[in-house]
Amino acid sequence: MAGPKKNYLVTRDKEDIFFYIEYNSKDLFNVLKNKFDHELILIRKYLSHSDIITKGKLTRSKKQLFQGDDALKCYMLYYQSFEELKGLDYLPIAAQSNIIVPEDFYEETGIPHHWENGHRPREIVKEDGFTVYVPLDTCDDFNLKDLNKICDFNDKFKYDQKDLKHLATFNLRNFLDNDTQLLKADALHIAAHGLGTVKDKLFSYLRSFVFKGDVLNIIIDKNENVLYLFFERNEKYYSLINEIKERPITAPIWRAYSRKDKQKIVETLYSVEIAKSIENDEVQPEEFELAESKIALLLKQYYNEYHKSVDDLIALDQPPKYRWYQKKWREILIKMDEIQFNEKGYARCAISETKGDYSSLGRFFIASHIKPYALCIREKDYESAFDPNNGLILCSNIDALFDQFLITVDDDGIILIKDAVKTITGYGKFKFAGKKLKEYYLTDKRKSYLSLHKAEFDSRT
C-alpha cells in the first residue's frame, strides 16, 4: 500500500485493495470480485478527535456543567480508557461533527470543494449522483450493547436517554439492498468540514459508536460512481473489549506493506544476486556469507510475524475470519523461490517451471495450498493453513488442475497427471508429466503435505 500521508492512506493497487476487502468483508468482496477491471481507489482515514461525532465529545455547554474528572467522562467516544484521558494537559472543545477527508477524495470523485450559499451541506447522493453502500458484515463491532459496557467499565457518561432510545431501536436491515445484499445509505452529505451530517441516518448511526483511532474506509468505484464505506476498529479496542466479554476475541491482524519494507526486501535480494554472481570477481566469500545471513534474518522476521498470529489462533481455538495473510503467504513463497533460483522479480511455477515478472503478471501466479485451505480451517489445523511448506507457487492453469487433484506429486517428487488432462487442447505444452519436482521443494514437511494430496488424487477416478 501507499505510504502514510498525515493520518490517511491511499492506494490504487487492485491486488492490495481486493486482498484488503476480502479480509474485512465477505459481503463486499462478493459484490466486487467480478469487477476487478474497474478503476478502484481505497482511502483509509484514521479518525482523530475532530472526526468524532459531536454528541461524543465535550461541548461548551457541557464544559460549564462538568469540571475535573466529570469533564473527562464526557469524552465517551474520544478515548477508550479513563486512564488515557487523565494524561491530557487540556480538554479540547468539540469544534465540528464531520469527518475530514483528504484532497484525494475530492479529486477522485470530482465533488466540488466549495458550496453555494456559504457552507450549505451538499448531498452527494443527489447532487453528484453517487450511490453509497455499507457492508452489513462490517457493522458487528459497532453496537449499543458493547458501547454501554465500555462506558460502564471506564466510568464514562452515556448518551442522553433520547439518543439511547434512538440507537436502541435503529434497524440496520431497513437499509438492506436486495440486489447487492449491502446496506444502501439514504443520504450522504459533504458539509463545511468534511463528510457526514446528522441527516445521513445510516452513516450517523455507525458514527455513534466510533472511537478515536478507528478507521473510515472509502472505496471509490469510478466506473459506476459508487462509494463503499465501512468503519474498522483499531486494535486497542479489542484489548478493551476482551476485558469486558467472557470469551476473548482476536484483534484483526491486517498489516499493510510499507514502502520501506518493500525497499528492504528489494535491497536484500539485490545484495544476494550480486553476491551469487560468479562473473563478479570483486565478490569476496565473507560478502556472500553476509548476504546469506541477511536473507536468513529477513525470512525469520516474516516467519515470526505471522506465526505470532497463528499461535494466537491455535490458543483461542478460533478460526480466522477469512484468508488471513494470504497475500503475505504468497509473497513469502515467491521471495523464497527468488532467493533459491537467484531470479529477482520473477515468480516460478513449481510444476511447469514457467516463470515471469510477478509484479506485472498479477494473479497469473498463485500461491496454491497443497492441503486445501478450507480443509485446514475445517479441521482447525491453523498452523498448516499458514505453513509455507503447505504451498507451491503455480501458474493459474496448473493451479486449477492441482486444486481439482488432476495433477499431483508422488513421494519421490515425480509429477503425475490424470488422463483428463490429456484432453486439453495443446496438451503437448504439458511436458512436465513424469518429470521430478526440484529437490529444493521436497522438504520433509512439504512431502508430508504432498502425500495427502496424492492420496486424494488416487481416490478419484
C-alpha positions in Angstrom: 0.0 0.0 0.0 0.9 3.6 -0.4 2.8 5.3 2.4 1.1 7.4 5.1 0.0 11.0 4.2 -0.7 12.6 7.6 -3.5 10.5 9.1 -4.7 8.6 6.0 -3.5 6.1 3.4 -4.4 5.9 -0.3 -3.9 3.0 -2.7 -4.8 2.2 -6.3 -3.2 -1.2 -6.3 -6.0 -3.6 -7.1 -4.4 -6.6 -5.6 -3.9 -4.7 -2.3 -7.5 -3.4 -2.4 -9.1 -6.8 -3.2 -7.0 -8.5 -0.5 -8.0 -5.9 2.0 -11.7 -6.2 1.0 -11.7 -10.0 1.2 -10.1 -9.8 4.7 -12.6 -7.2 6.0 -15.9 -8.0 4.3 -17.1 -11.2 2.6 -20.3 -9.3 1.6 -18.4 -6.6 -0.2 -15.9 -9.0 -1.8 -18.7 -11.0 -3.3 -20.0 -7.8 -4.9 -16.7 -6.6 -6.3 -14.9 -9.8 -7.2 -16.3 -9.7 -10.7 -15.3 -6.1 -11.1 -11.5 -6.4 -11.0 -11.3 -4.4 -14.2 -12.9 -1.4 -12.6 -10.9 1.6 -11.6 -10.9 1.5 -7.8 -9.3 3.7 -5.1 -9.1 2.9 -1.4 -8.8 5.7 1.1 -8.2 4.7 4.8 -8.8 7.7 7.1 -7.6 7.3 10.7 -10.1 9.2 12.9 -8.9 11.9 15.2 -10.8 13.9 17.9 -12.0 16.3 15.2 -13.7 13.5 13.3 -15.8 12.2 16.2 -19.5 12.9 16.2 -20.4 16.0 18.3 -22.5 14.1 20.8 -19.5 12.0 21.7 -17.4 15.0 22.7 -17.3 17.7 25.4 -19.2 20.7 24.2 -19.1 24.3 25.5 -22.4 23.8 27.3 -21.2 20.6 28.9 -18.0 22.2 30.0 -20.0 24.7 32.1 -21.7 21.8 33.9 -18.8 19.4 34.4 -15.4 20.0 35.8 -12.4 17.8 36.7 -12.9 14.1 36.3 -16.6 14.6 35.4 -15.4 16.6 32.4 -13.2 13.7 31.3 -16.2 11.4 31.4 -17.8 13.4 28.7 -15.2 12.1 26.2 -17.3 9.0 25.9 -16.1 8.2 22.4 -12.8 10.1 22.2 -10.6 7.8 24.1 -11.2 4.3 25.1 -10.0 4.4 28.7 -10.4 6.8 31.5 -6.8 6.5 32.4 -5.7 7.8 29.0 -7.8 10.9 29.4 -6.1 11.7 32.7 -2.9 12.3 30.9 -4.3 15.2 28.8 -2.9 18.6 29.6 -6.1 20.3 28.3 -9.6 19.4 27.2 -10.4 20.5 23.6 -13.9 21.5 22.9 -15.9 19.9 20.1 -15.3 22.0 17.0 -17.1 20.1 14.3 -19.1 17.0 13.6 -17.8 15.9 10.2 -15.1 13.5 9.1 -12.3 15.4 7.4 -11.5 13.6 4.1 -8.2 14.1 2.1 -7.9 16.0 -1.1 -7.7 12.7 -3.0 -11.3 12.1 -2.1 -12.4 15.3 -3.9 -10.1 14.8 -6.8 -11.1 11.2 -7.5 -14.8 11.8 -7.1 -15.0 15.2 -8.8 -17.0 16.5 -5.9 -16.5 20.3 -5.6 -14.6 21.6 -2.6 -16.8 24.7 -2.2 -20.5 25.1 -1.7 -23.0 27.7 -2.8 -24.5 30.0 -0.1 -21.6 29.7 2.3 -21.3 26.3 4.0 -24.6 24.7 2.8 -24.3 20.9 3.1 -24.1 19.2 -0.3 -25.9 15.9 -0.6 -23.6 13.9 -2.9 -26.1 11.1 -3.5 -28.5 13.5 -5.2 -26.3 16.3 -6.4 -23.3 14.3 -7.7 -25.2 11.0 -8.5 -23.2 8.7 -6.2 -24.7 5.5 -4.8 -23.4 4.8 -1.3 -23.2 1.3 0.2 -22.1 -0.1 3.6 -21.4 -3.8 4.0 -23.6 -5.3 6.8 -20.9 -7.7 8.0 -18.6 -4.8 8.9 -21.1 -3.4 11.4 -20.9 -6.1 14.1 -18.3 -4.3 16.3 -20.4 -1.0 16.2 -23.3 -1.6 18.6 -25.0 -0.1 21.6 -24.6 -3.1 23.9 -20.8 -3.0 23.7 -20.7 0.8 23.9 -22.7 0.8 27.1 -20.5 -1.9 28.6 -17.4 0.1 27.7 -18.8 3.2 29.3 -19.6 1.4 32.5 -16.2 -0.3 32.5 -14.4 3.1 32.1 -16.8 5.0 34.3 -17.9 7.3 31.4 -21.1 9.2 30.8 -23.5 7.6 28.3 -25.6 9.3 25.7 -28.8 11.0 26.9 -32.0 9.0 27.0 -33.3 10.4 23.7 -30.1 9.3 21.9 -30.0 6.0 23.6 -33.6 5.2 22.6 -32.9 6.1 19.0 -29.8 3.9 18.9 -31.6 1.0 20.6 -34.5 1.0 18.1 -32.4 1.6 14.9 -32.7 -1.3 12.5 -29.8 -1.6 10.1 -31.7 -4.1 7.9 -34.2 -1.4 6.9 -31.4 -0.2 4.6 -30.6 -3.6 3.1 -30.5 -3.5 -0.7 -31.9 -6.8 -2.2 -29.7 -6.6 -5.3 -26.4 -6.3 -3.6 -27.1 -7.5 -0.1 -25.3 -4.4 1.1 -26.8 -1.6 3.2 -27.7 1.3 0.9 -27.2 4.7 2.5 -30.2 7.0 2.5 -28.1 10.1 2.1 -24.5 11.3 2.5 -23.5 15.0 2.8 -20.4 17.0 2.5 -20.5 19.9 4.9 -18.2 22.7 5.9 -15.6 20.4 7.5 -16.0 17.1 5.6 -18.1 14.0 5.4 -21.3 13.2 7.2 -24.1 15.1 8.9 -27.0 14.2 11.3 -29.2 13.9 8.2 -27.3 10.9 7.0 -29.2 8.3 9.1 -27.2 5.2 8.3 -23.8 6.9 8.4 -24.7 8.9 11.5 -25.8 5.8 13.3 -22.5 4.0 12.8 -20.5 7.1 13.7 -22.3 7.0 17.1 -20.0 4.1 18.1 -16.6 5.0 16.7 -13.5 5.8 18.8 -10.5 8.0 18.1 -8.1 5.8 16.2 -10.7 3.8 14.4 -10.6 3.9 10.6 -13.1 5.0 7.9 -12.5 3.1 4.7 -13.8 4.7 1.5 -13.6 2.6 -1.7 -14.4 4.7 -4.8 -15.6 2.7 -7.9 -15.0 5.3 -10.7 -16.7 3.1 -13.3 -20.0 3.1 -11.6 -20.0 6.3 -9.4 -20.3 4.2 -6.3 -18.8 4.7 -2.8 -18.4 1.8 -0.5 -17.9 2.9 3.1 -17.2 1.0 6.3 -15.6 1.6 9.7 -12.9 -0.5 11.1 -11.9 -0.8 14.8 -8.4 0.0 15.9 -6.6 -2.9 17.6 -6.7 -1.3 21.1 -10.5 -1.7 21.0 -10.1 -5.5 21.1 -7.9 -5.3 24.1 -10.5 -3.3 25.9 -13.5 -5.4 24.8 -11.6 -8.6 25.9 -11.7 -7.2 29.5 -15.5 -6.9 29.3 -16.6 -10.0 27.4 -16.3 -13.5 28.8 -14.9 -15.1 25.6 -11.8 -13.4 24.3 -11.6 -12.4 20.6 -8.6 -12.0 18.4 -7.9 -8.5 17.0 -7.7 -8.0 13.2 -4.1 -8.5 12.1 -4.1 -6.6 8.8 -0.6 -5.3 8.1 -0.1 -3.2 5.0 3.3 -3.4 3.4 5.1 -0.1 3.7 7.4 1.2 1.0 10.3 0.9 3.4 9.5 -2.8 3.9 9.4 -3.4 0.2 12.6 -1.4 -0.3 14.3 -3.5 2.3 13.3 -6.7 0.6 14.5 -5.5 -2.8 17.8 -4.3 -1.5 18.4 -7.6 0.4 17.6 -9.7 -2.7 19.8 -7.5 -4.8 22.7 -8.0 -2.4 22.2 -11.8 -2.8 22.0 -11.5 -6.5 25.3 -9.6 -6.6 26.9 -12.0 -4.1 26.0 -15.0 -6.2 27.3 -13.6 -9.4 30.3 -15.8 -10.4 31.4 -13.3 -13.0 31.9 -10.6 -10.4 35.5 -11.1 -9.2 35.1 -8.4 -6.6 32.7 -10.6 -4.5 34.5 -12.0 -1.5 33.4 -15.1 0.4 32.7 -13.0 3.5 30.4 -10.8 1.5 28.5 -13.8 0.3 28.1 -15.1 3.9 26.9 -11.6 4.9 24.2 -11.6 2.2 23.1 -15.1 3.2 22.7 -14.1 6.8 20.6 -11.1 5.8 18.3 -13.4 3.9 18.0 -15.7 6.9 17.2 -12.7 9.2 14.6 -11.4 6.7 12.8 -14.7 6.5 12.9 -15.1 10.2 11.2 -11.7 10.6 8.5 -12.8 8.2 8.0 -16.1 9.9 7.9 -14.6 13.4 5.3 -12.0 12.4 2.7 -14.3 11.0 3.4 -17.3 13.4 2.7 -15.0 16.3 -0.9 -14.6 15.0 -1.2 -18.3 14.2 -0.2 -19.1 17.8 -3.0 -16.8 18.9 -5.5 -18.6 16.8 -4.4 -22.0 18.0 -4.5 -20.9 21.6 -8.0 -19.5 21.2 -9.3 -22.4 19.1 -10.8 -19.7 16.9 -10.8 -19.9 13.1 -9.6 -16.9 11.1 -12.2 -14.6 9.6 -11.2 -15.1 6.0 -7.9 -15.8 4.3 -5.7 -14.0 6.8 -2.2 -13.4 5.4 -3.0 -15.0 2.0 -1.1 -12.2 0.2 1.8 -12.2 2.7 1.9 -16.0 2.5 2.1 -15.8 -1.3 4.9 -13.2 -1.1 6.9 -15.3 1.3 6.7 -18.3 -1.2 7.7 -16.1 -4.1 10.6 -14.5 -2.2 11.9 -17.9 -1.1 11.9 -19.0 -4.7 13.6 -15.8 -5.8 16.4 -16.5 -3.3 16.8 -20.1 -4.3 16.9 -19.5 -8.0 18.5 -16.1 -7.9 15.8 -14.6 -10.1 15.0 -11.2 -8.7 11.5 -10.0 -9.6 10.4 -13.4 -11.1 7.9 -16.0 -9.9 8.3 -19.6 -11.0 5.6 -22.3 -11.3 7.0 -25.2 -9.3 5.4 -27.8 -11.6 5.6 -26.4 -15.1 8.7 -24.2 -14.4 7.0 -21.4 -16.3 8.4 -18.1 -14.9 7.7 -14.4 -15.3 7.7 -11.0 -13.8 5.1 -11.4 -11.0 4.6 -7.7 -10.3 3.4 -7.3 -13.9 1.5 -10.6 -14.3 -0.7 -10.1 -11.2 -2.8 -13.2 -10.5 -1.2 -15.4 -13.2 1.0 -16.8 -10.4 -1.0 -18.2 -7.5 0.1 -19.4 -4.1 -1.6 -22.8 -4.0 -2.3 -24.8 -0.8 -1.3 -28.5 -1.0 -3.6 -29.4 1.9 -6.6 -27.3 0.9 -7.1 -24.2 3.0 -10.8 -24.9 3.6 -9.8 -28.4 5.0 -7.2 -26.8 7.3 -9.8 -24.5 8.7 -12.5 -27.2 9.0 -10.0 -29.3 10.9 -8.8 -26.3 13.0 -5.4 -27.0 11.6 -4.5 -23.3 11.5 -0.7 -23.9 11.5 -1.0 -25.8 8.2 -3.1 -23.0 6.8 -0.2 -20.6 7.1 2.7 -23.0 6.7 4.9 -22.1 3.6 5.7 -25.9 3.3 2.0 -26.4 2.6 2.2 -24.2 -0.5 3.6 -24.0 -4.0 3.7 -21.1 -6.5 1.8 -22.4 -9.5 0.7 -20.6 -12.7 -3.1 -20.2 -12.8 -3.9 -23.1 -15.2 -1.7 -25.6 -13.3 -3.3 -24.3 -10.0 -6.7 -25.1 -11.4 -5.7 -28.6 -12.2 -3.9 -29.1 -8.9 -6.9 -27.9 -6.9 -9.1 -30.5 -8.6 -6.5 -33.2 -7.9 -5.9 -33.8 -11.7 -2.2 -33.2 -11.1 -0.1 -34.4 -8.1 3.4 -35.3 -7.0 4.3 -38.7 -5.6 6.7 -39.5 -2.7 9.7 -39.3 -5.0 8.8 -36.0 -6.3 7.5 -37.3 -9.7 4.7 -35.3 -11.3 1.6 -37.3 -12.1 -1.4 -36.4 -14.2 -4.9 -37.8 -14.8 -5.9 -38.9 -18.3 -8.4 -36.0 -18.4 -5.5 -33.5 -18.6 -4.6 -35.1 -22.0 -7.9 -34.0 -23.5 -6.8 -30.3 -23.1 -6.1 -28.6 -26.5 -2.4 -28.2 -26.9 -1.7 -30.9 -24.4 1.8 -31.1 -25.7 2.6 -28.0 -23.7 2.2 -30.1 -20.5 5.6 -31.6 -20.9 6.2 -31.8 -17.1 4.3 -35.1 -16.6 6.7 -37.7 -15.4 9.4 -35.2 -14.5 10.6 -34.6 -11.0 10.0 -31.6 -8.8 13.2 -29.8 -8.0 14.8 -31.1 -4.8 14.5 -27.6 -3.3 10.7 -28.1 -3.0 10.9 -31.6 -1.4 11.4 -30.7 2.2 10.2 -33.4 4.7 7.3 -31.2 5.8 6.2 -30.4 2.2 6.4 -34.1 1.2 4.0 -34.9 4.1 1.5 -32.5 2.6 2.1 -33.9 -0.9 1.4 -37.4 0.4 -2.0 -36.2 1.5 -2.6 -34.6 -1.9 -1.6 -37.8 -3.8 -3.9 -39.9 -1.6 -6.8 -37.7 -2.7 -5.6 -37.9 -6.3 -5.5 -41.7 -6.1 -9.0 -41.9 -4.6 -10.6 -40.0 -7.5 -11.5 -41.7 -10.8 
